[in-house]
Amino acid sequence: MTDNTIIRFEGVTKQYDDDPAVLDSVSFEIERGKFYTLLGPSGCGKTTILRLIAGFTEASQGEIYFNGKMINHVPANERQVNTVFQDYALFPHLNVFENVAFGLRIKKMKNAQIQQKVKEELKFVNLEGYETREIKEMSGGQRQRVAIARAIVNEPEVILLDEPLSALDLKLRTEMQYELRELQRRLGITFIFVTHDQEEALAMSDEIFVLNKGKIQQSGTPTDIYDEPINRFVADFIGESNIVPGKMIQDFKVEFVGKQFECVDRGFNPNESVEIVIRPEDLEITKKDQGKLKVRVDSQLFRGVHYEICCYDEAGNEWLVHSTKKAVVGDEIGLYFDPEAIHVMRFGETEEEFDKRLEAYNEDGHAN
């Protein structure tokens, strides 16, 4: 734990009756002033983490700390967090001003202070002049900003956002991604954002926690997660991937599709069976005798900024290529890639095992 840690989970499990655990012994730390995203498929446990932080539910096992103090049994109304829900949970019978002022009135703040604080926060989220507007008259993006103003007016240390963009159309959703990120930077407080949209997570986050089946599969910056996926689930869930079986010959040399290639990975056992990941955008189309792999073009779609080309090699492995060059269906072509484009994964490796493997390599010069 660092001095900048604001939230810490230690072995937290959440289970309902005899059902499988929604969260299974999860541990992580959240630092102040960053934008975090909990990313994963439906039912993976990401919303449960928000509910545990907010105090809407209690952990079955483990400990939750806020600013160094355990908060497992602290009531929701005594926690320095506010939540923005998927449907925003605005009061339809109250206007914009009263929606934002609601929490301050519960605290019995003086009316003059309420007037000042609400107007400040509405100006901050670009809704100055909307005080008397009815909620039903607001667009989806405006309602979201009202919900955020209501959250920040109480001066929380953490804002929790439970898929707040999911109901918006694509154009507005993209605009609100920029607005939310800029708002977090201006506020300088911690945002914890839940989504199942990997592009959204990559675009907005300082750090991402990828969850599946109640466990954190991998955490790190968007670049770390995208370029260095720990296992097949992460590689498949974050972006599009070509994944083929291979064998680690030695450090910095791997074999797949019957050929050996230089790579930048290390820390594996000699001749260990592994999985190889190469992203579609890292494959370059060449003449068939100039590539590192020879493939046959099976299909092609134009995606606006690139062609999405599906190919098969002689071993029957499928290769997806994103290229500005157009191919011809049925032709044999070559695929070229740099050693840095090859990412080697150990079967079913967890983040803890990955860290231990690299630590062992760095200490001893070889994998244990």
Secondary structure, 3 states (H helix, E strand, C coil): CCCCEEEEEEEEEECCCCCCCCEEEEEEEEECCCEEEEECCCCCCHHHHHHHHHCCCCCCEEEEEECCEECCCCCHHHCCEEEECCCCCCCCCCEHHHHHHHHHHHCCCCHHHHHHHHHHHHHHCCCCCCCCCEHHHCCHHHHHHHHHHHHHCCCCCEEEEECCCCCCCHHHHHHHHHHHHHHHHHHCCEEEEEECCHHHHHHHCCEEEEEECCEEEEEECHHHHHHCCCCHHHHHHCCCCEEEEEEEEECCEEEECCEEEECCCCCCCCCEEEEEEECHHHCEEECCCCCCEEEEEEEEEECCCCEEEEEEECCCCEEEEEECCCCCCCCEEEEECCHHHCEEECCCCCHHHHHHHHHHHHHHCCCC
